């Protein structure tokens, strides 16, 4: 066990203990900051408790309270303390800064600052800076029809909700990339610091170029407790904690204690020292023109949880303990004694003096920056204000030549990379490509001609041989999907554009991150003053059907199900069947705003189907009949063969070819889907087809054999309302059957191969074929068995099947 001296060193109590010993505040400054702190804390408690009597001009009664007490107080004091002292530096050094609140449910802290700075009343005039406005400000917090207890999109100055913990640092770094004068002051809760995403994101300094990028100033807030448990970093030795951050590549500066006067001086001096360090590093790099990786500062702030709350209530610890995490005193409706304790506590912040006219005096107002220098009003945190459309090359100029459909193979992804290369070249400070170590693997290496991989670490001689590393790169790679996604989110939320490329099976790592971003975008649609930001674009490749060497672990196309669950107002899914459609979809997605766009395309060489002009038309429609592969022109089809996805389309067309070999007079309609949400009713999705359009494509009474890239039940779910879908729609897709398979063998396992599709079609049209299909079905089954046996024997699919092309006129 640690000795008493060690325990005292990690206690949040006592006079300030700080690394930096400067004392920049005058006695008058101290009084003002103490008052500003009190005013902020009063507002934070008022939001949690009060519906009426906002300034306690009469004794506090139960009817003044909200019926449901919701919110979190525990982290608010430390966040307020940091925010207000950084305001002094913004004014002194004319800093461009934003505040990112990492601790969960941190809204009372940041909302109180937005209200005191005047920003909140500017965007919500009904919450004016007077007694009536304060009453409305209190009531709407965590109240039906109001705003949430996180720093939601309704919160001025926020790009980070904090509803799901772990992303504060990655969002902050994403925001400062290519914003050379921006400082992202980022509070990291010690509970949040226990998450995997946060732990990896500390390494973001290895990608920060002090010439072209801004800086992140993290403040690790050790208040000691989560909801009901101690936090790890608050209970390790002081030296171990210091070594941890030195090992991460930071210079830690400690500010610890609870004595407010000495803590004010310590925090003011420490933050000023950190700002001066940041500016020194940036000046050194920019004046010399040589990028380097300094030991960036990090502040470790240790204060009691619920700082300034009563230490105990009924002999049970409150301040400095987990009980102050959420609503500090929970039973004020039932306990008159506790109601009095609450009133006494709130009056200790002197609302009658500090809000004499319903608002703070000019002496306290002067502590806030003005205009866009207020962190709650910085346009960076409403990134759509700064967003400019990408300068885009003409994607049609990158067309793959298609003289005959399904007759030639080409590298769709590698070709599209040339387009991305030129997008990057035309937008050297506003577009980045993100991905977890897979840009080369995903056949996107052409982008390195316009921007290499950012690397601020050490270099070896061999890096010149294809390493593609540069301090001034434009490609961001780190083997953490969480960090890459967080960077991209921060980058686009602060006004820029980007694309994340990832292996399809492991995009699930960031399922919940994408969920949170979708919710952010959807909520932004209801916030009038929020400008649209660039879409979050995700390119999935290394798909389920081409995992020959990786096997079963790499076979999971289920991310589409996750995205399909989100609001139709903010999500789109595209499965381009070939290279020209991929170009058209990518151009569309990069130009769009306020969506999460998912594009699924394999990285290997594939058959090409449509010349560019036809690809543009097909992608614009999102779904359509392919007459070149159909035999029902002007007639009622016997059968509809549909597909969605490049590999699924290949097998579906090969199945049509097999059917026509056996039944040359069969009337087949070929339908291809690019925009997955075309399958949904137009009542439920803006891209959805009407029922009349559905019937025009699929009929209302003929069998549909639908070959799908992902799990088959997703198509059934999307199309369940459609005429005839319950009886006629037969979907084939991935069914969790896999191993170290050849491509065709894997398709056979999951019944998505050409033989299975053709046999399925025969089984569904007995009214057309009668018993004539029996011999054909037997031949197809025999051919399927031979193909699988050859794959198991030779390790590759038979060449005549692997190299199949459409030979019909």
C-alpha positions in Angstrom: 0.0 0.0 0.0 1.1 3.6 -0.6 2.3 5.7 2.3 0.4 8.7 3.6 2.6 11.1 1.7 1.9 9.4 -1.7 -1.9 9.3 -0.9 -1.7 13.0 -0.1 0.0 13.7 -3.4 -2.9 12.2 -5.4 -5.6 13.7 -3.2 -7.8 16.4 -4.8 -7.8 18.4 -1.6 -5.5 21.1 -0.2 -3.7 24.2 -1.4 -2.7 24.2 -5.1 0.2 22.0 -6.1 1.4 22.9 -9.5 4.3 22.3 -11.8 4.2 26.0 -13.0 4.7 28.4 -10.1 3.7 31.6 -11.9 1.0 33.8 -10.3 -0.3 36.1 -13.0 -3.5 37.3 -11.3 -3.8 40.5 -9.3 -5.9 40.6 -6.2 -8.7 42.3 -8.1 -8.4 39.6 -10.8 -8.8 36.9 -8.2 -12.0 38.5 -6.9 -13.4 38.7 -10.4 -12.6 35.1 -11.3 -14.0 33.9 -8.0 -17.2 35.7 -8.8 -17.3 34.4 -12.3 -16.7 30.9 -11.0 -19.6 31.3 -8.6 -21.9 32.7 -11.3 -21.1 29.7 -13.6 -21.7 27.2 -10.8 -25.0 28.8 -9.9 -26.2 28.5 -13.5 -25.1 24.8 -13.6 -27.1 24.0 -10.5 -30.1 26.1 -11.7 -30.2 24.1 -14.9 -30.5 20.8 -13.0 -33.0 21.9 -10.3 -35.0 25.0 -11.1 -38.1 25.5 -13.1 -39.2 28.7 -11.4 -37.7 31.3 -9.0 -34.5 31.5 -11.0 -32.7 34.0 -8.8 -34.0 32.7 -5.5 -35.8 36.0 -4.8 -38.1 34.0 -2.5 -37.5 31.0 -0.4 -37.0 27.8 -2.4 -40.1 25.6 -2.5 -40.8 22.2 -4.0 -43.0 23.9 -6.7 -40.0 25.8 -7.9 -38.2 22.5 -8.8 -38.4 20.5 -11.9 -40.6 17.4 -11.5 -37.8 15.2 -12.9 -34.3 16.1 -11.8 -31.8 15.3 -14.6 -28.3 16.3 -15.4 -24.7 15.9 -14.2 -22.9 18.3 -11.9 -19.7 16.3 -11.0 -17.4 17.4 -13.8 -18.9 20.9 -14.3 -16.7 22.8 -11.8 -13.4 21.6 -13.3 -14.6 22.3 -16.8 -15.8 25.8 -15.9 -12.6 26.5 -14.1 -10.6 25.6 -17.2 -12.8 27.4 -19.7 -12.8 30.8 -17.8 -9.1 30.9 -17.3 -8.5 30.1 -21.0 -10.7 33.1 -21.8 -8.1 35.4 -20.2 -5.5 34.1 -22.6 -7.8 34.4 -25.6 -8.2 38.0 -24.9 -4.5 38.6 -23.9 -3.0 36.8 -27.0 -5.9 37.1 -29.4 -6.2 33.4 -29.7 -8.5 31.5 -32.0 -9.8 28.7 -29.8 -12.6 26.2 -29.4 -13.6 24.2 -26.3 -14.3 20.4 -26.5 -16.1 18.9 -23.6 -15.1 15.2 -23.3 -16.7 14.2 -19.9 -20.1 12.6 -20.4 -23.0 14.9 -19.8 -20.8 18.0 -19.6 -23.4 20.4 -20.9 -24.1 22.4 -17.7 -20.4 23.6 -17.8 -20.4 24.7 -21.4 -24.0 26.0 -21.5 -23.2 28.2 -18.5 -20.3 29.7 -20.4 -22.3 30.3 -23.6 -25.0 32.0 -21.5 -22.5 34.3 -19.7 -20.7 35.1 -22.9 -24.0 36.1 -24.5 -23.8 33.6 -27.3 -26.7 31.5 -26.0 -29.1 34.5 -25.9 -28.0 35.5 -29.4 -29.0 32.2 -31.0 -31.9 31.6 -28.7 -33.3 35.2 -28.0 -36.0 33.9 -25.7 -33.3 32.9 -23.2 -32.3 36.6 -22.7 -29.8 37.8 -20.1 -32.4 38.8 -17.5 -34.5 37.1 -14.9 -37.2 35.9 -17.4 -34.6 34.6 -19.9 -32.7 32.8 -17.1 -35.9 31.1 -16.0 -36.4 29.8 -19.6 -32.7 28.9 -19.8 -33.0 26.8 -16.7 -36.3 25.1 -17.6 -35.3 24.0 -21.1 -32.3 22.0 -19.8 -32.9 18.2 -19.8 -36.6 19.0 -20.3 -39.1 17.8 -22.9 -38.9 20.0 -25.9 -35.6 21.5 -24.6 -32.0 20.4 -25.0 -30.0 17.5 -23.7 -27.5 17.1 -20.9 -24.6 16.6 -23.4 -23.0 19.3 -25.6 -25.5 18.5 -28.3 -25.8 20.4 -31.6 -28.0 22.9 -29.9 -25.0 24.0 -27.8 -23.2 27.0 -29.3 -19.5 26.3 -29.8 -19.8 22.5 -29.7 -18.6 20.0 -32.3 -18.5 17.1 -29.8 -21.5 15.8 -27.9 -19.7 13.5 -25.6 -22.7 11.2 -25.3 -20.5 8.3 -26.1 -17.1 8.6 -24.4 -13.7 8.3 -26.0 -13.6 10.7 -29.0 -12.7 14.1 -27.5 -9.1 14.0 -28.5 -9.5 12.6 -32.0 -12.2 15.2 -32.7 -10.0 17.9 -31.4 -7.0 16.9 -33.6 -9.3 16.6 -36.6 -10.5 20.1 -36.1 -6.9 21.6 -35.9 -5.5 19.8 -38.9 -5.1 22.5 -41.6 -6.3 25.2 -39.1 -2.8 26.6 -38.3 -3.9 29.2 -35.8 -6.5 27.2 -33.9 -6.2 25.8 -30.4 -8.6 23.1 -29.3 -8.8 23.3 -25.6 -10.0 19.7 -24.8 -11.3 18.4 -21.5 -10.8 14.7 -21.1 -12.7 13.1 -18.3 -10.8 10.5 -16.3 -13.6 8.0 -16.9 -13.4 8.8 -20.6 -9.6 8.2 -20.4 -10.2 4.6 -19.7 -11.8 3.9 -23.1 -9.8 2.3 -26.0 -10.6 5.1 -28.5 -9.3 7.7 -26.1 -6.1 5.8 -25.3 -5.2 5.4 -29.0 -6.0 9.1 -29.7 -3.2 10.4 -27.5 -0.9 9.4 -30.3 -2.4 12.0 -32.6 0.6 14.3 -31.9 2.6 12.0 -34.1 0.6 13.4 -37.1 0.4 17.1 -36.1 2.6 19.3 -38.3 3.4 22.6 -36.3 3.8 24.5 -39.6 0.4 23.8 -41.2 -1.7 22.6 -38.3 -3.0 24.2 -35.1 -2.6 22.6 -31.7 -4.6 20.7 -29.1 -4.3 21.5 -25.5 -5.7 18.5 -23.6 -6.7 18.9 -20.0 -7.0 15.6 -18.3 -9.6 16.2 -15.5 -8.9 13.8 -12.6 -12.0 14.2 -10.4 -11.6 10.7 -9.2 -14.9 8.9 -9.9 -17.2 7.7 -12.6 -20.8 6.9 -11.9 -20.1 4.6 -9.0 -16.5 3.7 -9.2 -13.0 5.2 -8.8 -11.1 6.1 -12.0 -7.9 4.3 -12.8 -5.7 7.4 -13.6 -6.8 9.1 -10.4 -5.5 6.2 -8.3 -2.1 5.6 -9.6 1.1 7.2 -8.3 2.0 10.7 -9.3 5.2 9.5 -10.9 3.5 6.8 -12.8 1.0 9.2 -14.2 3.7 11.7 -15.2 5.7 8.9 -16.9 2.6 7.7 -18.7 2.2 11.1 -20.5 5.9 11.6 -21.1 5.8 8.1 -22.7 2.8 9.3 -24.9 5.0 12.2 -26.0 3.6 15.0 -23.9 5.0 17.3 -21.3 2.6 17.1 -18.4 1.8 20.1 -16.2 0.0 19.4 -12.9 -2.6 21.6 -11.2 -4.0 19.9 -8.1 -6.0 20.9 -5.1 -9.3 22.5 -4.0 -8.3 25.7 -2.3 -9.9 28.1 -4.8 -7.6 31.1 -4.4 -4.3 29.2 -4.8 -5.9 27.1 -7.6 -6.9 30.2 -9.5 -3.3 31.4 -9.6 -2.0 27.9 -10.5 -4.4 27.3 -13.3 -3.9 30.8 -14.8 -0.2 30.4 -14.7 -0.2 26.9 -16.1 -2.5 27.6 -19.0 -0.5 30.7 -19.9 2.7 28.7 -19.9 1.2 26.0 -22.1 -0.1 28.6 -24.6 3.4 30.2 -24.7 4.9 26.8 -25.3 2.5 26.1 -28.2 3.3 29.4 -29.8 7.0 28.9 -29.3 6.9 25.5 -31.1 4.8 26.8 -33.9 7.1 29.9 -34.4 10.2 27.7 -34.4 8.7 25.4 -37.1 7.2 28.1 -39.2 10.3 30.4 -39.2 12.7 27.6 -39.9 10.4 25.8 -42.4 11.3 22.5 -40.7 8.5 20.5 -39.2 9.3 18.7 -36.0 7.5 16.9 -33.2 7.8 18.7 -29.9 6.7 17.5 -26.5 3.3 19.2 -26.6 1.9 20.3 -23.3 -0.9 18.5 -21.4 -2.5 19.8 -18.3 -3.4 17.3 -15.6 -6.1 19.0 -13.4 -7.0 17.2 -10.2 -10.0 18.7 -8.3 -12.7 17.1 -6.2 -15.7 15.7 -8.1 -18.6 18.1 -7.6 -16.1 20.8 -6.3 -17.7 23.4 -4.1 -20.7 21.1 -3.2 -21.3 20.2 0.5 -18.6 17.7 1.5 -21.2 15.6 3.3 -25.0 15.3 3.5 -26.4 13.1 6.3 -22.9 12.0 7.1 -22.5 10.6 3.5 -19.8 12.0 1.3 -21.0 14.2 -1.6 -18.2 16.5 -2.8 -15.1 14.5 -3.8 -17.1 11.3 -4.2 -19.3 9.5 -6.8 -22.5 10.8 -5.3 -21.9 14.2 -6.9 -21.6 12.7 -10.4 -25.2 13.3 -11.5 -27.9 15.1 -9.5 -26.0 15.8 -6.3 -29.0 15.9 -3.9 -31.6 13.6 -5.2 -34.5 13.7 -2.8 -35.3 17.4 -2.4 -38.9 16.8 -3.4 -39.4 14.6 -0.3 -37.0 15.9 2.2 -37.5 19.4 3.6 -34.1 19.3 5.2 -32.4 18.4 2.0 -34.3 21.1 0.2 -32.9 23.6 2.7 -29.4 22.3 2.2 -29.8 22.8 -1.6 -31.1 26.3 -1.1 -28.2 27.1 1.3 -25.7 25.6 -1.2 -27.1 27.6 -4.1 -27.3 30.8 -2.1 -23.6 30.4 -1.3 -22.9 31.4 -4.9 -24.5 34.8 -4.2 -27.0 35.0 -7.0 -28.6 38.1 -5.5 -25.3 40.0 -5.8 -23.8 38.5 -9.0 -27.1 38.7 -11.0 -28.5 41.8 -9.4 -30.3 42.9 -12.6 -30.8 39.3 -13.9 -27.3 39.3 -15.5 -23.7 39.6 -14.5 -22.1 43.0 -14.2 -19.8 44.5 -16.8 -16.8 43.8 -14.7 -17.4 40.1 -15.0 -18.6 40.4 -18.6 -15.2 41.9 -19.4 -13.6 38.6 -18.5 -15.2 37.1 -21.6 -13.7 37.6 -25.1 -15.9 39.3 -27.6 -17.4 38.4 -31.0 -16.0 35.3 -32.7 -13.2 35.1 -30.2 -15.7 33.7 -27.7 -15.3 29.9 -27.8 -19.0 29.5 -27.8 -19.2 31.7 -31.0 -16.2 30.5 -32.9 -17.3 29.7 -36.5 -15.0 26.7 -36.5 -17.5 25.0 -34.2 -20.2 25.7 -36.8 -18.1 24.3 -39.6 -20.7 24.8 -42.3 -20.0 28.6 -42.1 -16.4 27.9 -43.2 -17.1 25.1 -45.6 -16.3 25.8 -49.2 -17.3 23.4 -52.0 -14.4 21.2 -53.1 -12.7 22.0 -56.4 -13.5 19.0 -58.4 -12.0 17.5 -61.5 -14.4 16.2 -64.1 -14.9 12.6 -63.1 -15.9 11.6 -66.6 -12.4 12.2 -67.7 -11.3 9.2 -65.7 -13.7 6.9 -67.5 -12.9 3.2 -68.1 -13.3 2.4 -71.8 -16.2 -0.1 -72.2 -16.7 -1.0 -75.8 -18.7 -4.1 -75.0 -20.5 -4.8 -71.7 -19.2 -7.5 -69.4 -16.4 -8.3 -71.8 -13.3 -6.7 -70.3 -11.7 -6.7 -66.9 -10.3 -3.5 -65.3 -9.2 -2.2 -61.9 -12.2 -0.1 -60.7 -10.6 1.0 -57.5 -7.2 1.7 -58.8 -8.7 3.8 -61.6 -10.9 5.7 -59.1 -7.7 6.5 -57.1 -6.6 8.7 -59.9 -9.7 10.8 -59.5 -9.1 11.0 -55.7 -5.5 12.0 -56.4 -6.6 15.0 -58.4 -9.3 15.9 -55.8 -6.5 16.0 -53.3 -4.2 18.1 -55.5 -7.0 20.6 -56.2 -7.8 21.0 -52.5 -4.4 20.9 -50.7 -5.7 22.4 -47.4 -9.3 21.2 -47.3 -9.3 17.5 -48.2 -7.7 14.5 -46.6 -7.9 10.7 -47.0 -8.1 8.7 -43.8 -7.7 5.0 -43.2 -6.2 2.4 -40.8 -3.1 1.3 -42.7 -5.0 0.2 -45.8 -4.6 2.9 -48.5 -2.0 0.8 -50.4 -3.8 -2.4 -49.8 -7.1 -0.9 -51.0 -5.5 0.0 -54.3 -5.6 3.7 -53.7 -1.8 4.3 -53.9 -2.2 6.7 -56.8 -3.2 9.4 -54.3 0.4 9.5 -53.0 1.3 11.4 -56.2 -0.7 14.3 -54.7 -0.1 13.8 -51.0 1.9 11.2 -49.1 1.2 9.8 -45.7 1.6 12.2 -42.7 4.4 11.0 -40.5 6.0 13.1 -37.7 7.9 10.2 -36.2 11.5 9.0 -36.9 12.6 8.1 -40.5 14.7 5.2 -41.7 16.6 5.0 -45.0 14.3 2.3 -46.3 11.3 4.6 -46.0 12.5 6.2 -49.3 11.7 2.9 -51.0 7.9 3.1 -51.2 7.2 4.3 -47.7 5.4 7.4 -49.0 6.0 9.3 -45.8 6.1 13.1 -45.3 5.4 15.6 -42.5 3.3 17.5 -45.0 1.3 14.6 -46.3 -2.4 14.4 -46.9 -3.1 10.8 -46.1 -3.8 10.0 -42.5 -3.1 6.4 -41.5 -3.1 4.9 -38.0 -4.2 1.4 -37.1 -7.1 2.6 -35.1 -10.4 2.9 -36.9 -11.7 4.9 -33.9 -8.9 7.5 -34.3 -9.2 7.8 -38.0 -13.0 8.2 -37.8 -12.6 10.7 -35.0 -10.1 12.7 -37.0 -12.4 12.7 -40.1 -15.4 13.8 -38.0 -13.5 16.6 -36.4 -12.1 17.6 -39.8 -15.5 17.9 -41.5 -17.4 19.3 -38.5 -14.9 22.2 -38.6 -15.5 23.0 -42.3 -13.4 20.7 -44.4 -13.9 17.5 -46.5 -12.6 13.9 -46.4 -13.0 10.2 -47.1 -12.4 7.2 -44.8 -11.4 4.0 -46.6 -11.5 0.7 -44.7 -11.8 -3.0 -45.0 -15.4 -3.9 -45.0 -15.2 -6.6 -42.2 -13.6 -4.3 -39.7 -15.6 -1.1 -40.2 -17.8 -2.6 -37.4 -15.2 -1.3 -35.0 -16.7 2.1 -35.4 -20.4 1.2 -35.6 -21.3 3.2 -32.6 -19.2 6.2 -33.7 -21.1 6.4 -37.0 -24.3 6.0 -35.0 -23.4 9.1 -32.9 -22.4 11.1 -36.0 -25.7 10.2 -37.7 -27.6 11.4 -34.6 -25.5 14.6 -34.6 -26.4 15.3 -38.2 -30.1 14.5 -37.7 -30.3 16.9 -34.8 -28.5 19.6 -36.7 -31.3 19.6 -39.2 -33.5 21.0 -36.4 -31.1 23.7 -35.3 -31.6 26.6 -37.6 -28.3 28.3 -37.0 -26.3 25.2 -37.8 -24.9 25.3 -41.3 -24.5 22.1 -43.3 -21.1 20.4 -43.2 -19.5 18.1 -45.7 -20.8 14.5 -45.7 -18.9 11.8 -43.8 -17.9 9.5 -46.7 -16.9 5.9 -46.0 -15.5 3.7 -48.7 -15.6 0.0 -47.9 -13.5 -2.5 -49.8 -11.7 -5.8 -49.3 -15.2 -7.1 -49.3 -16.8 -10.3 -48.0 -16.6 -12.1 -51.3 -12.9 -11.6 -51.8 -11.3 -13.0 -48.7 -9.5 -15.9 -50.2 -6.5 -15.8 -47.8 -8.2 -14.3 -44.7 -11.1 -16.5 -44.4 -14.2 -16.5 -42.2 -13.0 -13.8 -39.8 -12.9 -11.3 -42.6 -16.3 -12.1 -44.0 -18.9 -9.7 -42.6 -20.9 -7.2 -44.7 -23.2 -6.3 -41.9 -22.2 -2.6 -41.6 -25.0 -1.9 -44.1 -27.6 -3.1 -41.6 -26.2 -0.6 -39.0 -26.4 2.3 -41.4 -29.8 1.3 -42.7 -31.1 1.7 -39.2 -30.3 5.4 -39.1 -32.6 8.2 -40.1 -33.3 8.3 -43.8 -32.6 12.0 -43.7 -28.9 11.5 -43.1 -27.7 8.2 -44.6 -27.1 6.9 -48.1 -25.7 3.5 -49.3 -24.3 3.0 -52.7 -23.1 -0.3 -54.3 -21.7 0.6 -57.7 -21.4 -2.4 -60.0 -18.4 -1.3 -62.0 -15.6 1.3 -62.3 -17.5 4.1 -64.1 -20.4 3.8 -61.6 -17.9 4.0 -58.8 -16.5 7.3 -60.2 -20.0 8.7 -60.5 -21.0 7.7 -57.0 -17.7 9.0 -55.5 -18.1 12.4 -57.3 -21.7 12.7 -56.0 -20.8 11.8 -52.4 -17.8 14.2 -52.2 -20.1 17.0 -53.4 -22.8 16.3 -50.9 -23.4 17.7 -47.4 -25.0 16.5 -44.1 -25.0 12.8 -45.0 -23.2 9.7 -44.0 -22.4 8.1 -47.4 -21.3 4.5 -47.6 -19.9 3.2 -50.9 -19.1 -0.5 -51.2 -16.8 -1.6 -54.0 -14.3 -4.4 -54.3 -10.6 -3.5 -54.9 -9.8 -6.3 -57.3 -10.1 -6.3 -61.1 -13.7 -6.8 -62.3 -15.9 -6.9 -65.3 -16.9 -3.5 -66.6 -20.5 -3.1 -67.7 -21.4 0.5 -68.6 -19.7 3.2 -70.7 -19.5 6.4 -68.8 -22.6 8.1 -70.2 -24.7 5.1 -69.3 -23.1 4.8 -65.9 -24.0 8.4 -65.1 -27.6 7.8 -66.1 -27.8 4.6 -64.1 -26.3 6.1 -61.0 -28.6 9.1 -61.2 -31.6 6.8 -61.3 -30.1 4.6 -58.6 -31.8 1.5 -60.0 -32.7 0.4 -63.5 -33.3 -2.3 -66.1 -30.2 -3.3 -68.1 -31.6 -4.0 -71.6 -28.3 -5.4 -72.8 -28.6 -8.4 -70.4 -32.4 -8.7 -70.7 -34.6 -10.6 -73.2 -38.0 -9.3 -72.4 -38.1 -6.1 -74.5 -41.7 -5.1 -74.9 -42.9 -8.3 -73.3 -44.0 -9.5 -69.9 -41.0 -11.1 -68.3 -41.0 -14.7 -67.1 -38.5 -13.8 -64.5 -36.6 -10.8 -63.0 -33.0 -11.3 -62.2 -31.8 -8.5 -59.9 -28.5 -7.7 -58.3 -26.8 -5.2 -56.0 -23.1 -5.1 -55.6 -20.2 -5.6 -58.1 -19.5 -9.3 -57.4 -23.2 -10.1 -56.9 -23.9 -8.5 -60.3 -21.2 -10.6 -61.9 -22.7 -13.8 -60.7 -26.2 -12.7 -61.5 -25.3 -12.0 -65.1 -23.4 -15.3 -65.4 -26.6 -17.0 -64.1 -28.7 -15.2 -66.9 -26.2 -16.5 -69.4 -26.6 -20.1 -68.1 -30.4 -19.8 -68.2 -30.3 -18.6 -71.8 -28.0 -21.4 -72.8 -30.7 -23.9 -71.6 -33.7 -21.8 -72.5 -33.0 -19.4 -75.3 -36.6 -18.2 -75.5 -36.9 -17.4 -71.8 -38.0 -13.8 -71.2 -35.6 -12.4 -68.5 -35.5 -8.9 -67.1 -32.2 -7.8 -65.6 -32.4 -5.1 -62.9 -29.4 -3.6 -61.2 -29.5 -1.5 -58.0 -26.8 1.1 -57.1 -28.7 3.1 -54.5 -29.8 0.6 -51.9 -32.5 2.9 -50.5 -34.4 2.8 -53.8 -35.9 -0.4 -52.4 -37.7 1.4 -49.6 -41.1 2.9 -50.1 -41.0 6.6 -51.0 -43.2 7.1 -48.0 -40.3 6.1 -45.7 -37.3 7.4 -47.6 -36.8 10.4 -50.0 -34.9 8.1 -52.4 -37.5 5.4 -52.4 -39.5 4.2 -55.4 -43.2 4.6 -55.6 -45.1 1.4 -55.8 -45.8 2.2 -59.5 -42.1 2.5 -60.2 -41.4 -0.7 -58.3 -43.9 -2.6 -60.4 -42.6 -1.1 -63.6 -39.2 -2.6 -62.7 -39.9 -5.8 -60.8 -43.6 -6.5 -61.8 -46.2 -7.4 -59.2 -46.5 -11.1 -60.0 -43.3 -12.5 -61.4 -40.5 -14.2 -59.4 -37.5 -12.0 -58.5 -34.2 -13.6 -57.9 -32.2 -10.9 -56.1 -28.5 -11.4 -55.6 -27.3 -9.1 -52.8 -23.9 -8.1 -51.6 -24.8 -8.3 -47.9 -27.1 -10.3 -45.6 -30.3 -11.2 -47.6 -32.8 -10.2 -44.9 -31.8 -6.6 -45.2 -33.4 -6.5 -48.7 -36.5 -8.2 -47.4 -36.7 -5.7 -44.6 -36.4 -2.7 -47.0 -38.9 -4.1 -49.5 -41.4 -5.6 -47.2 -44.2 -3.2 -48.3 -43.8 -3.8 -52.0 -46.5 -5.3 -54.2 -45.9 -9.0 -54.5 -42.7 -8.9 -52.4 -43.8 -11.4 -49.8 -44.4 -14.2 -52.4 -42.2 -13.2 -55.3 -39.0 -11.7 -53.9 -36.3 -14.3 -53.3 -33.0 -12.8 -52.0 -29.7 -14.5 -51.9 -26.8 -13.0 -50.0 -24.2 -13.8 -47.4 -25.4 -16.4 -44.8 -22.4 -16.7 -42.5 -20.9 -19.6 -44.5 -17.2 -19.3 -45.1 -13.7 -20.5 -44.8 -10.4 -20.2 -46.8 -12.5 -20.3 -49.9 -12.0 -19.4 -53.6 -14.4 -16.7 -54.7 -16.7 -19.1 -56.5 -16.6 -21.7 -53.7 -17.6 -19.0 -51.2 -20.4 -17.9 -53.4 -21.6 -21.6 -53.7 -21.5 -22.0 -49.9 -23.9 -19.0 -49.6 -26.0 -19.8 -52.7 -25.0 -16.5 -54.4 -23.1 -18.2 -57.3 -24.4 -18.4 -60.8 -25.4 -22.1 -60.6 -27.5 -21.6 -57.4 -29.1 -18.5 -58.9 -30.0 -20.3 -62.1 -31.4 -23.3 -60.3 -33.4 -21.0 -58.0 -34.8 -19.3 -61.1 -35.8 -22.6 -62.6 -37.5 -23.7 -59.4 -39.6 -20.4 -59.3 -41.1 -20.6 -62.8 -42.8 -24.0 -63.1 -45.7 -22.3 -64.8 -43.3 -21.3 -67.7 -41.0 -24.4 -67.9 -43.3 -27.1 -66.7 -41.0 -30.1 -66.3 -38.6 -28.9 -69.0 -36.4 -27.4 -66.3 -35.5 -30.7 -64.7 -32.7 -31.7 -67.1 -31.2 -28.2 -67.0 -31.4 -28.1 -63.2 -29.6 -31.4 -63.1 -26.8 -30.2 -65.4 -26.4 -27.0 -63.4 -26.1 -28.9 -60.2 -23.5 -31.3 -61.7 -21.5 -28.3 -63.0 -21.6 -26.7 -59.6 -20.2 -29.8 -57.9 -17.4 -30.1 -60.4 -16.5 -26.4 -60.0 -16.3 -26.8 -56.2 -14.3 -30.0 -56.5 -11.8 -28.4 -58.8 -11.4 -25.4 -56.3 -10.8 -27.8 -53.5 -8.3 -29.8 -55.5 -6.4 -26.9 -57.3 -6.9 -24.1 -54.9 -8.3 -21.8 -57.6 -11.6 -21.7 -59.5 -11.6 -23.2 -63.0 -10.3 -20.6 -65.5 -13.4 -20.9 -67.8 -15.6 -19.9 -64.8 -13.2 -17.4 -63.3 -12.7 -15.6 -66.7 -16.3 -15.7 -67.8 -17.5 -12.8 -69.9 -20.8 -12.0 -71.6 -20.5 -13.2 -75.2 -24.1 -12.6 -76.3 -24.8 -9.9 -78.8 
